[in-house]
Amino acid sequence: MAKQQKLAIIDAHALIHRAYHALPPMSTPEGMPTNAAYGFTAMLLKMISQLKPTHVVAAFDMKGPTFRHEEYAEYKAHRKAPADDLIPQFELVREIVRTFSIPVLEMKGFEADDIIGTVAKRFAGVMPIVIITGDNDTLQLVTDTTSVFSLKKGITDTISYTPEVVREVWGFEPKYVPDYKGLAGDASDNIKGVAGIGAKTAKDLVSQYGSLEDIIAHMAELPSRVQKRLQGNEADAFSSRKLATIHCEVPVEFNLEDAVCKEYDMTRVRTLFQKLEFRTLLARLPQSNEGMQPTLDFGKKEAIVMPDNYAIAVSDAQQEALRRQLSGADLVSFDTETDGLGGRNSLIIGMSFAIHEKDATMRAWYVPIDTEGVRLWKDFFEDPKIHKTGHNLKYDIEVLMQSGITLQGIVFDSMLASYLLRSGSRSHGLDDLAQEKLDYTPIPITDLIGSGKNQKSMREVPLEALARYACEDAEVALRLHDLFLPELRQEKLLDVLLHIELPLFPVLAHMETTGVALDRAVLKRMSTKIEQRIFEIEQQIYSAAGETFNINSPKQLRVILFERLLLPTVGIKKTQTGYSTAADELEKLQGTHPIIPLMSEYRELSKLKNTYLDALPDLIDEKTGRIYASFNQTIAATGRLSATNPNLQNIPVRTELGREIREAFVARDGYMFVQADYSQLELRIAAHMAHDSKLLFAFRAGQDIHRATASLVFGVELADVTDDMRRQAKTLNFGVLYGMGPQSFARAASVSVEEARSFIERYKKEYSGIEAFIEQTLSSARTKGYVETMFGRRKYVPELESSNPAIRAAAERATFNFPIQGTEADILKKAMITLFAIIQEKYSQVAIVLTVHDELVCEVPEKIAKEFAGIMKDTMQGVITLDAPLIVDVGIGPNWNDIAVY
């Protein structure tokens, strides 16, 4: 796998100051002070080794005033001049950085933070960015693609800030860091903030309200002591915020190619380190072979040597002896090595195995092999009595399928085990788990195949190096098995692994290798149609605005809406750049001007065109005419499956145009799609788990649950329920389960907040079992620390104890919703497993090709479509018996949209 690109931006001055104050005085025999330079270099080596960026740049402060000094003369005025033994080390660090071929960025009149912000903003959409710093100033730059790797104490204790971590630690979104400093000030920079408002009060205010504008807008709600301190001092808050805001438009010249981790001159580095007497750091540098230059991968192992417990089995006799030994083992960990990344298109080039020896040691082997040779291992892989484990064995199933091998005997998978134990984490990769759980750093694949334009195929890797790498993977997976198995037993999650997640592997593997056909003509026709409609809407928007402008520019749209058309701003979220024009905010303006619905339609159509109509054709395999999505088990915390390339879950179905996209998904000639969809599965699960008598009665009686709810909430007979009442009741039925509050419901149902509050209260009164279930679930989760589904899947919820109200409220919503959504996911997965077994046994021409939420789609020979529709219905309804009976709606059609109810 190619190394993922990542840009590391080093906040040089912050690290220099941290190192200077953390380390005792150091100097060379000539008297040159070096403690700050030494600490900086130690951190540089460690962080680049740990973070493994592909691009690195260092930002420095320059001498002299900045634009902030011009705006506020007292800015940093209290700071003492740098110590005499620190001043020369700034230039020394510059020399060290340049010796490693790392670009130095600095600009007169701006601080390093401004340069960091500019670079981060400029390349945010190009690759992930990590800012390496020693203070919290850059936390405001944290986004989904930009993280901050910061020192907590000294030069070794670190923390990685993502948006989630910032929210957990600080209690608010990263973008509100300047607002926080606008109130609390920043003593280190002599930013005064608002007198009398300290860090805790500022944090509470920003956590609850957000920006300074929003805080001031809610002045009447604030405690009297806070009002007293804030009123009349708003200007101080705003000016302090401005000083604390990082300027992201510095006219600094910087080419991303210059930051690529280049080869550097080892001789120069060693000479400099010897001059500075960095003896300990010299030992951390990679040893280079004569005539070769190392790269900026400081964690690289120069020589890959086979350990004594690793071996290579090449000859037929060696492989036969190995098969006999493995067949007698209690458990075999294995991994396949291929010449590519996708199981469907990759060819096997080798396999590795690891087992426990009788003396409690581990032994591993590598077998170089090809697609034909692996067939000699068919009996071994298809023997269910030989228990096997690995990491992400779905991939290996797909690889072996190419050789006609059906993998049997899977009893464990370390990726799935990690996910079940930590469903809220996204870090389930083998290398990540090895470092986190085993305190071991595996050989990076880039050590074998390189990266970028010089990357080579695994086929070109020397045998011994490839063998070491492959054996290591098998051994690590086995060690993770030994670690995770007792944890799964202790947490009572082993059944979920053995009876849901592992049996789903072959189901998904077959779906990924089968794919589904796409009709290019349908997509092209729709794209042309929508393109014409977008053009028409553009003209209507210009007419409504009275001028032409860049519709896709939030800044220009903001001017049109709030300055030209003077639309109301009450309740509209305000950011640092002005009133928001996000979709949720524009929804609040519906009915105020004709331009609003036009903007909503424009955005919806643009997204459809860009995300699906123009993107899907690029995913079509030219040979087969099909797309091959990847189905992921370890992403959604609820247990739901997700799909990528394409993201099937996000294909819209609520609008006519959105549904038309499904028309492009077509069954092959002579086949039909059989679609089966659980009817109101979440509500049926909720009724069952909550034992709510009224919900259960409605489901058992076969009533339209939304009309039944409307009848209760509005106090009318079923026959008198209007379509509008039903629509509002439907929003209530699902909204309450998701923790929807009055304001959200009011927007969704187009009613006033007071009406929304009244509806929710009546709903909870009528369906008292639901309210009791929610409270009981929260109480149990607070006691146990987790919440679980009917099948035993767990979600750990430490956030319930968070001191931050916003985080705690979000955790509460996720907690009482998890048993329902998680059970829903488990039911669908069990249905897929059972249906797949029936297909394998009796209907080999049938394939499951799509799944979205509560829906399954099979590609079935037309002559047996009706027969199989009945099988799908019975199978899915028979997964579990609920007090609110499961109902599955089944349909048949030539494409995913034109489905006729069967």
N, C-alpha and C positions, 0 to 999 in steps of 0.2 A: 504494500500500500504506500502510495506517495505521501510524504510528510505534509501535513496540513500547513498552509502558509499562515504565518503569524508575525505581526509587527510589534516589537518591543521598543517602547520609548522610555529612555532612562532620564529621570529627573536628577541630573548630576549634582546640582548644588544641594538638594535635599539629602542625598546620600552622603555627600562629603561632610556636611555638618553633623549628620547622625554618627558617622564613623569617628569624627574628631572628638565628639563628646563621649563616645562609648569606649574608646580605647585609651590606654595610658600613653604618655609621650614616647615616641620612637624616633630614631634618627640614624642616619648613616654615619660611618666613622668620620666623614667630612663635616658632619654637623647638620646635614639637610633633614628637616623634620619630615616624617613619613607616615605618622599614625593614621591620618585621614586618608591618604592615598592608599595605604595598605588595606584599611577597612573597606574603602570603596572597591578596590580590586577584588578582594575576597567576596564581597557581595555580588560583584559583576559575574565572576566565575560561577558562583553557586546558582544565581538566578537564571543565567542563560542555560546552564546545565539542566536546571529543574524545569524551566518553561519551554525550552527548545524552540526559540523563534527562528523564522527563516529570514527575517529582516530586523536590523537593530539600528537605532539612532540615539544620540545623546544630546539633550538640551541643556544649555548653560545660561546663567545670568551674565550680563555684561556690566562693567562698571558704569556708574552714572545714573542720573534720575530716569524714571520711566514716566509714561503718560499719567500714571496714578499720582505721582508726586506733583505733577502740574495741576491736577484736579484737587488734591488735598495735600497741602504742604507738610502736614504732620504725619503723612504716611511713612511708617517704619522709622519715624524720627527718634524714637526712644532707643533704638538698637545701638549697642556699642559697636565700635569698629572691630572688625575681625582681629583675633589675636595674631601677634606677630608670627607665631609658628604655624598658623593656618594659611595666611595669605599666599605664600609661595606654593602651597600644595594644590591650589586651584589650577595653576598652569601645569603642574606635574600630572594631575589627573587628566587634563586635556591631552598631554603627551601619551599617557597610557592608553587612553581611548583610541587615539589615532593610530597607535602602534598595532592595535587589534583591527585596524581597517574599519572602524566604526565612525560614521560621519558625525561631526560636531555642528550643532545648530545653535546660533545665538544672534540677537539683533538688538541694536541700540534702541533704547526707549521702551523695550518690552522685557517682561520677565520670562524665565524658562517655562513657567506654567502656561503663559500665553502661546508660546511656540508649541508646547505639548498639545494644548487644546486645538490649535490650528491644524497640526499634523493629524491628530485623531479625527477631527471633523472631515478633513480632506480625504482621508482614506478609509472612513468608516464602512463604506459599502464595498471595499475591495477585499479586505481580509480581517480576521479578528485582531484586535489591538489590546495589548497589555501595557499599562503604564507602571513603571517601576519607580517607586518614590519612598520618601521617608516621612511624609506628612499627609494631612487629610484635605489639603486644598483642592486636589484634583478629583475628589470624589464626585463633584458635580458633573464630571465628564463621563461617568459610568453609564453605560447603556447595555442593551442585549449583546452588542458586539465589541464593546470596550470595557475592560475590567481594570482594576487598580490593584497591583501587587505591592503591599505596603509593609513597612517595618512597624512592629508594635513596640517592642522593647529592644534596646541594644541593636545589634546588627544580625541577629539570628532568628528572633521571634517574628514571624511574618503572618500576614492575613491577606487573603485574596478577596477583594470586594467585587461582587456582581451586584446587579440591582436588588436581588433578594437579600444579599448580605447587608447592603446599605440599609434596606428597610428594617431588617432585624436589629442591627446594631444602633442605628440612628433614629429609626421610627418613622422615616419619611422617604419619599422618592429622591434619588440623587440630584435631580434638577432643582430641588429646594434647598440645597446646601447654601447658596448665596443668601436666600431669604432667612435661613437660620442665623447666618453671620450678620445679616442686617439687623437682627434683634439682639443677639448675644455679643456681637462684636468678635474681634480676634486680637487678643493681647499681643500675640507674636508679631503682628503687622501693624499694631497701633490703630486698628479699626475699632472705633468706640462703640458702635451699636447704639442701643437705647439704654440710657442710664436706668439702673434698677431692675432690668430684665436680664436674668442670668441664664446659664446654659440649660438648666432643667425647664424653666418656664418657656424659653424659646423653643426647645425641642417639643414640648407639649403643644404649643400653639401651632407650630408648623405641621406636626403630626396630625392634628385635628382639622386644620383649615387649609394648609398648603401655602400659597404665596402670601406675600405681604398684603397685596391687594385684597385677597380673600379674608385675611385676618382682620384688616381694617373694616371691611364690609360687614363683618360680624362683631364689630366693636361692642354693641349693646349686649352681646351674649358673654363677653369676657368678664372675669372676676373684677370687682371694682378696683382692686389694687393694681391690676394690669392695665385697666383703662386709664387710671390716673397717670401711670408712667408712660403710656403710649400716646395718649392724646396730647397734641401739641408738639410731639417729637417724631412725627411721621417722616419729616424730612431727613432726620438723622438715620432712620431705618433705611430709607431709600438710598441715601448717599453711601451708607456703609455697605449695602447690598451691591451697589455698583462697583465699589472698590474690591469687593470679594469675588465679583464675577470674572471668570477667565475670559479674556478676549480671544476669540477663535478666528480672527480674520487678519492675522499678522502677515504682511507681505514678504514672508520668508521664502527664499528660493530653495526648493528641495525636490529631488527626483527620487522616486521610490526605488528605482533600480540601484541608486547609490547605496541604499541601505541593505541590499542583499548580503547575507553573511558570506563574505568573501574569504578566499584563502589569504592568510596573513604570513608574514615572514617570521618563522619560528626563531631564527637567529637573532633578529632585532628584539623580539619579546624576551628571549633568554638573557640577552646582553643587558637590557633595561632592568629586568628583575634582579640580576646579579649585582648591578650597580646600586640598586635600592636595597639590596640584601633581603629580598622577599623569598627566603629559602623555602619556607613552608608552601608558599604559593607556587614555587617552581615545581614542586612535586605534584601539584594538581594539574599542571599542563599536560596535554597528551603527548606521548612520545612519538615523534615522526620518524618514518623510515628515511634513509639517506636519499636525498634528491627529491623528496616529496614535501609538500607543504600541507599542514593540517587546516581544517576549516573551523568555523566558529561553533562547532559542536563540542563543547568542553566536556561533556559526559562520555565522549566517544572512547571505546576500547580499541586501542590500536591493533592488538593481536587477539584474534578470536581462536582460543585454544580449546580443544575438546576435553572436558573433565573426564576423570577416570571412570565415572559411572555412565558415560555416554558411549555408544558404539554405532557403527554403520553396518547394515546388513545388505550386501550387494548381490552376492551369488544366489542361485536358486536354492542351494543347500543351506546357506545361512538364513534365507527367508523361511524355508521350511522349518528349520530348527526354532526360529523365532516364533512362528505361528504356534508350534507345539507349546512353547514356554508361555506365551500369552494366553493360550486357551486354558491353561491350568491356573491362571491368576484369578484372584477374587474380583478384581476390578482392573480394567484397562483404560487408561487415559490416552486419547489419540487426537491427532490433528492432521489435516491434509494441507500440503503446500501446492499452490497452483501458479500459473503464469499470468494471472490476472486477478481482478477484484470481484467480479461477478460470478457466482457459482454456475450460472447457466452457460456462460460463454468461456469460462476458464478451464484450462486443461490441467490435469493433475501432473505434477512432476515429482512428488514424493509424499511420504507419510512418516509421522513420528508416533512413537508409543512410549508410555511410561507405566511402570507398575511398582508395587511395594515388594521388596525382597523379604525373605524370611527373617533376615537380621535387622529388619525395620528400616533399612536404607531404601532409597529409590534408584531404579535403573531405567535408562531410556535408550531407545534405538531410533535410528533414522533409516528409512528404506527409500532409496531413489527408484522411481518407478514411473511408468506412463499409463495412458488410458487402457492399453491392452494388458499390460503387466498386472494392473490392479485386479484384473478379473481372477487371477490366481488366489486372491484373498476373498473371493465372493463367499465361500462357505464360512469363513471367519466372521465377516461383517454381518452375514444374515443369520448367524446362530444367536437366538435370543437368550441362550443360557450363558453366553459370554457377556458379562456385564460391562458396559462401556460408559465412559464419561468424557467430557471435553468442555470447550468454551465456544458457545454459539454453534452448536452442532447442526443447526438448520443449514448452514453454509455447507458443511461436510456432507450432509444428506444430498444436497443438490449436486455436489461434485461427483459423488459415487453413483448417483442416478444416471449420469452420462455413460457409465460403464455397465449399466444394467444391473446395478447392485442396490438392493433395498436394505438400508441399514436397520438392524434389529438389536434389541438388548440395551437400549439407552436407559440408564437408571439415574443419570444426574447430568446437570449442566451448570457450570459455575456462573455463567452470565445470568441465567434465569434465577439461580439461587440468590445472587447479589440483589437482583431486582425485587424478589419477594421480600427479602429482609430490609431493603431500603428503597421502597417504591417511589419515594419522593426525590431520589437522586437520579441524575442522568449519567453518572460515571460508572459504567459497568464493563468497560473495556478491560482486556486481560492485563495490559501494561499498567493501567491505573490501579487495578485491584492488587497487582503484585507489589506496587510501591506502597499502597495504603494499608493493605492487610498483612503482607509478608515482609515489608521493609526491604524489598528487593527490587532493583532496577534492571529489567530485562534488556537485552540487546535491541536497540532501536533498529527498525527495518532499514532506515536510511544508512546505517552502517554497512548494509549489504548491497543495496541497490542505488544509493545516492538519492538525489532529488532534482527537480527542475529539468532543464533540457539535457542534463547529463545522466538522468535516471536510466538504469538498465533493467532488463528482465531478470526475474528470479532464476531463469535458466542459465544466465551468465555468471551466477554467483559460484565461487569455488565450492566443491562438494563439502569439505570439512566445515567451512563457515556456515553453509546452509544447514548442515546437520546439527551444528551446535545451536543455531537459532531455532530450528524445528523441535529438537529435543527439549529445549528450554520451555517452549510453549506447552508441550505435553506435560512436563514435570510441574510447571506452575499451575496448570489446570488441576492436576492431581492434588497438589498441596491445598489449593482452594477448596477442593471437595472435602478434604480432611478437616478444614476449618469451618466450612459452612454447614456440613451435614448435621453436627450436633446442635448448631444454632437453629436450624430449621426444625429439628425435633423439639427443641426446647420451646420454640415459639409456635409449635403446632402448625407449621406451614408445609410440612413434607407432603401431605396429601394433595395440597394445591399443586405442588411441583409434579408429583407422580401421576395425578389423575386429570390435570387440566393443561398445564403449561408444556410438559414434555410431550404428551400425545398430540399436541397441536403442531409440533415441529413438522412432521411429515405432511400434514394438511397444508400448511403455509408453503412448504417447499414445492409441493405440486402446483399450488396456485401461482407461485412466482415463476415456475418454469413453463406453465401452460399459457399464461398471459391472457389477453382478451383483444379481439380485433377492433380496430378503429377505422371508420369511414372518413377518409380525407375530404371527400367531396362535401359531406355534411358540414364539416368544420369550415371549409373554405366558403361554402354558401352562407353560413351563419356569420362568418367574419366580415364578408362583404356587406351583408344586411345590417350588421351592427355598426360597421364603419360609416355607412350612410346615415344611420339614425344618430350616431354621435355628431356627425357634421351638422345635421338639422338642429340638434339640441344646442350646439355651440352657437349657431346663429340666433336662436331664441334667447340664449343667455346674454349674448351681446346686446340684443334688442332690449331685454329687461334691464340690463345694467346701464344702457345709454352710451356705451363705449366698448371698444374691444380691449381685451387684456389677456394675460396668461392665466387661463382657468386653473391650471395645475399648480400655480404659485399661491401658497397660503397667504403670503404677504400681500400680493396684489388683490386676492379675493377678499382679504380682511378690509382693505381700503374701500373696495366696492360696497361691501355689505354694511359696514359700520360708519364710514365717512361720507360716501356718495349717497347711498340709499337710506342711511340713518336708521337701520333696523335696530330694534331694542336690544340692549345688552344685559338687561336684568337676568341673572341666573346663568349667563354665559361665562364659561371658565376663561380666566385671563392668565396668559403666560407672560414671561419676561418680554416677549416681543409684541404682545397685544392680545386681543381677544382671539380665542381659539376658533378655527374653522373645521375642526374635526367632525366626523359624521354624527357623533352623539350630540355635539353642540348644535349643529345645523338642524337636527331633529327637533330641538326645542323651539326652533323658529318656524316650524311648519305652520302655514296659515297666515304668516305675516307679509309675504311677498311672493309673487309668481316665480321668482328666481330660485327659491329654496327647493321646491320639488324638481325643478330642472337640474339643479346641481346634484341632487341625490341620484337622479336617473343617470346623469352623465358619469358620475363616479362608479355606479354599479356596472354600467355597460363597459366602461374603460377597463374595469377589473376583469370582467368576463373575457374581454378580448385579449388582454395582455397575459392573463394568468392561464387561460385555458385554450381559447380558440387559436391563438398564435403559438402557444407553447406545446400543446399536445402533439402536433404533427412532428416535432423534433424528437419525440420519444418513441415514435413508431419504428420498429425494426424493419429495415428495407426488404429483408428476405421473407419475413413471415407476415408482415402487415399488422403485427400485433404490438401492444405495449406490455411491458413486464414490470408491474409495480412491486415495490418491496413492502412487505407487511411486517410491522415492528411490534414486538411483545413487551419491550422494556422501556417505553417512553411515557405513556399515560399512567399517572399514579393510580387511577381507578381500576386498571386492568384492561381497559379498552384497547383494542388494536388500533394502530395508526398505519397509514400508508404514505409512502413517498415515491416520487417519480412515476405517476403524479400523486398529489395529495387527494385521494378520492373522497375523503371525509368532507372536504370543503367545496366540492362541486355542488352549487346551489340547486335546491329543488323547490323552493317556495315561489319562485317567479316562473312565468312561462318561458322566458328566454333561458333561464337557468336549467329548466327541465329539458329544453331542446338540446342542450349539450349532451345529455344522456342518449339522445338519438344517435350520436356518432359511435357509441359502443354497440357493436353489432355481433350477432351470432354467425358462425361460419355457415357456408352453404349446407343445406340439409339438416341444420340444427335450429333450435329455438332457445331463447332464454326462459328459464323458469325462475321466477322471482318469488321469494317468500319473506314476509315481513311480520315481525311480532307487532300485534296491535296494542298500543298503550302499555308497553311492558313495564316502564318505570312506575306508572300509577298502580298497576296490578301488584307489583312487588311491594310498593309502599302500603297498599291496603292490607296485604298479607302480613307484613312485618309489624304494622301498627295495630292490627286487629280492629280496624275502624269499621264499625257495623254498617254505617251508611254507605261508605265506599264499597264494601263487600256486597251489600244488597244490590247496589246498582250494577256491579259487574256480573253477579250471579243471575240477575234478571235480564241481562243482555241489553241494558239501557245504554244510550249514548251518554257516556260519562260526563261529557262537558255540558250537555243539556240538563242532566241530572243535577250537576253542581249549580248551574245557573238557576234552576228551579228553587234550590235551597237558599242560595245567596240572595236572590232577588225576591223570594217569597211568592212565586207564581207557579201555576200548574205547568207540567211538562209541555202541554200543548200550546201554552202561551209564551214559551221561551222564544225570543226573537234571535235572528242570526247575530246581531250585535251583542246580545246578552251571552250567547254561546261563545263568541269570540273572547269576551272578557273573562268568562269562566275558564276557558282553556288556558288563558294567560295565568290565571290564578292557580289552576291545578298544577301546572309545572313550576310556576314562579315561587310558590311557597316552599316547594321541595328544594329549590336552589337558594332559598334565603332572600328572595326579592323583597325589598322594602317598599313603603308607600310611594316614594318619589319615582323609583324605577317602574313600579306597576302603573303609576299615573301616566308616565310617558308611553309605556307599551300599550296601555288600554285606552289612551286618549281621554282620560278623565282627570278631574282635579285631584290634588294631593289628599284633600279631606275625604273625597269619595273613595279614593284608593285605600286610605286607612280604614274606612268603614267597611269596605268590601273584605279586606284581609281579616279584620276582627270577626266579621260574620262567618267567613270561611273557617277560621279556627274554632269558632263556636260550634258550627254544624259538624265539622270533621274533627271533633275533640281528640279522637284517637291519634290523628296525625301530629297534633300539637304535643300530646303526651309522649309520643314516640320520639319526637325531636328532643324534648327535654331529657328523656331517659337515656337517649343515645349520648348526649353531651355529658350527662352526669357519669355514665359508665366510662366514657373516654377519659374524663378527667381523673378518674380513679385508677384505671388500668394503664392509661398512657397510649391506648390504641383503640381503633374501631374496626369492626370486621364484617364481612359479607356472610350470607347464609352458608357459603361453602368454605369459610374459614380464611379467606384472603384478608390480610390486615393492612391497615395504614396507621403508622405511628404519628402522633400529633402532639409533639412537644410545644408547638406554637400556641396551644391552648393556655399555656402558663405564661405567655409573653406579657410583659408589662406594657406593651404598646397596644392601645385599643384597636387600631386599624388591623394590625396583624392578628390579634386575638379574634376579632370579628370575622375576618376572612377564614381563619382556621375553624371557627364554629360552623360556618356555612359548609366548608369542605367536609367537616366531620359528620354532620347529620345527613349529608347527601351521599357520602361514600358507600354506606351499606346498600343503598338503592342502586346507584350507578355501577358499583362493583359487582353486585349480584347480577345485574343486567348483563355485564360483560362476561361473567362466568357462565351464565345460561347460554349465551350465544356461542361461546367457545365449546361448551359441552355438546351443543347441537352440531357444530361443525365436526367435532371428533366422531360423533355417532354417525352422522351422515356420510362422512368420508369412509368409515368402515363398511357401510352398506355399499357404497360405490365400488370400493376395492373388491368386495366379495361378489357382487351381482351385476354391477353396471359399469364395466370398465370403459365404456365410451362416454360416460358422463364426467364432467369436471366442474368443481366449484371454481368460479372465476372471479367473483367480486364479493366483497363484504363491506358494508358501511353501516355503522351503528347497530341497529337491530335487524338488518336486512342481509339475506344471502341470495346470490344469483348463481345459478348453475347453467352450463351450456350442455344441452341435452339433444340427442337425435330426435328429430321432429316426430317420428312415428311412435315414440314412447313418452313424449312430453307430458301428456295428460296423466299417464300412469305414474311418472316420476313426481309430478306435482302433488299427487296424493301422498306419496312417500315422504316428500319434504314436509308437508303439513303435519302428518302424523309424528314424524321424527322430532320436529321442533317443538310440537305441543307436548310431547312425552318426556322432555328432559327432566322436568320436575313437576310435582303436583302442588299447586298453590291454592289457598282458600279463594283467591280471585283467579278463576281458571285462565290458563294461557290460551290465547287465540292467535292464530297465524293466518294472515291473508296471503293467498297464493295467486299468481298470475302468469300468463304465458305470452311471449311476444318475440318478434324478430330482432328487436333492439331494446335497450335499457329503458327507453321512454315509452314506447308503444306497447304497453303491457295490458293485456285483457284479463280481467278477473276470471279466475277459473272456479 
